[in-house]
Amino acid sequence: MITAERLKTLTTFTHHGLQEALGKKGKEYELVGSKFLGITNGGQFCYWVVYKIDAKERDSTKVFLTYNPGEDRVIADIG
């Protein structure tokens, strides 16, 4: 079960938190903004993120968080 407290945490990640959750997968991205979009049909938490391409240019993509309640851990993937 996902508790109300954990649900609040999973829906309020900042771009800094998402960057950290991505770990090595996020090294090629420098996230500068994020917005929680919703929960997918598969139970993943979906965020829209903005990242730097260079000093002036930005692009966006999605980041998906998968929560494992048995291990109380989050896995992040770039979509």
C-alpha positions, 0 to 999 in steps of 0.5 A: 500500500502507498500511504498518504504521506508517501503519495504526497512525497511521490507527487511533489518531487522537485527537479533537484529531487528528480535529478538525484533519483535519476542518478547515473541515468540523468548525468546527460541532463541538467534539469532546470524545471519539473511539473507532476503530470499524474499517475500512469495506468501502470502505476508510475508517477509521471513528471514533465521536466525541462533540461538544459541543452546549452547556456541558452537552449532548453528542451523537455521530456518526461521522467517516470518514477516507479515506487517499490513499497516492499523496499521503500525505494523509487526507481526513476527512468527518462521517457 
